Amino acid sequence: QIAENEWKNYQEKAKIEEDDLQNAHTIARQLLDNAQKSYQLSSENYQIARIKYQNGVFSYDQLLNIQNEWLNAENQYLNKLANFFQQQGVLKLKSTF
């Protein structure tokens, strides 16, 4: 009876851990999607800013600020991408046991 209870407890804990990992993976995917959209928008903004700078509409400082925003968005995207793959790896590793 004790061994049976311990086995049930183990199974419940494993199920909770699996659910937590699945939730973390889902959240990582959502964050990655948002970061990718932000990066795409920042890239478009930077391309527009470059054209405006070339046409004398934007100053060099304005162009650099937008470029900095673009680079920050790229950095965030790459961090979210790495986190997503890390979560995916953990999820796959745990599901093999």
C-alpha positions as CSV (number, residue, x, y, z in Angstrom):
1,Q,0.0,0.0,0.0
2,I,2.8,2.4,0.9
3,A,4.6,1.7,-2.4
4,E,1.4,2.2,-4.3
5,N,0.8,5.6,-2.7
6,E,4.4,6.6,-3.3
7,W,4.0,5.6,-7.0
8,K,0.8,7.7,-7.3
9,N,2.5,10.7,-5.7
10,Y,5.4,10.3,-8.1
11,Q,3.0,10.1,-11.1
12,E,1.1,13.2,-9.9
13,K,4.3,15.2,-9.4
14,A,5.5,14.1,-12.8
15,K,2.3,15.2,-14.4
16,I,2.5,18.6,-12.7
17,E,6.1,19.0,-13.8
18,E,5.1,18.1,-17.4
19,D,2.3,20.6,-17.3
20,D,4.6,23.3,-16.0
21,L,7.1,22.6,-18.7
22,Q,4.4,22.7,-21.4
23,N,3.2,26.0,-20.0
24,A,6.7,27.4,-20.0
25,H,7.2,26.3,-23.6
26,T,3.9,27.9,-24.6
27,I,4.8,31.2,-23.0
28,A,8.2,31.1,-24.5
29,R,6.6,30.6,-28.0
30,Q,4.3,33.6,-27.4
31,L,7.1,35.8,-26.2
32,L,9.1,34.7,-29.3
33,D,6.2,35.6,-31.6
34,N,5.8,39.0,-30.0
35,A,9.6,39.7,-30.2
36,Q,9.6,38.7,-33.8
37,K,6.8,41.0,-34.7
38,S,8.5,43.8,-32.8
39,Y,11.8,43.1,-34.6
40,Q,10.0,43.2,-38.0
41,L,8.3,46.5,-37.2
42,S,11.6,48.0,-35.9
43,S,13.3,46.9,-39.1
44,E,10.7,48.5,-41.2
45,N,11.0,51.7,-39.1
46,Y,14.7,51.7,-39.6
47,Q,14.4,51.3,-43.3
48,I,12.0,54.2,-43.5
49,A,14.3,56.3,-41.2
50,R,17.2,55.6,-43.5
51,I,15.2,57.0,-46.5
52,K,14.1,60.0,-44.5
53,Y,17.7,60.6,-43.4
54,Q,18.9,60.4,-47.0
55,N,16.2,62.8,-48.1
56,G,17.1,65.3,-45.3
57,V,13.9,64.8,-43.3
58,F,15.6,63.1,-40.3
59,S,18.8,64.2,-38.6
60,Y,21.7,61.8,-38.0
61,D,20.7,61.6,-34.3
62,Q,17.2,60.6,-35.1
63,L,18.5,57.9,-37.4
64,L,20.9,56.6,-34.7
65,N,18.1,56.5,-32.2
66,I,15.9,54.4,-34.5
67,Q,18.8,52.2,-35.4
68,N,19.4,51.7,-31.7
69,E,15.7,50.7,-31.2
70,W,16.1,48.3,-34.1
71,L,19.2,46.7,-32.6
72,N,17.5,46.4,-29.2
73,A,14.5,44.7,-30.8
74,E,16.9,42.3,-32.6
75,N,18.7,41.5,-29.3
76,Q,15.3,40.8,-27.6
77,Y,14.3,38.6,-30.5
78,L,17.5,36.6,-30.3
79,N,17.2,36.2,-26.5
80,K,13.6,35.0,-26.9
81,L,14.6,32.6,-29.6
82,A,17.4,31.1,-27.4
83,N,14.9,30.8,-24.5
84,F,12.4,29.1,-26.7
85,F,14.9,26.5,-27.9
86,Q,16.0,26.0,-24.4
87,Q,12.5,25.4,-23.2
88,Q,11.8,23.1,-26.2
89,G,15.0,21.1,-25.4
90,V,14.0,20.7,-21.8
91,L,10.5,19.6,-22.8
92,K,11.8,17.0,-25.2
93,L,14.4,15.8,-22.7
94,K,11.8,15.4,-20.0
95,S,9.3,13.7,-22.3
96,T,11.8,10.9,-23.1
97,F,11.8,9.7,-19.5
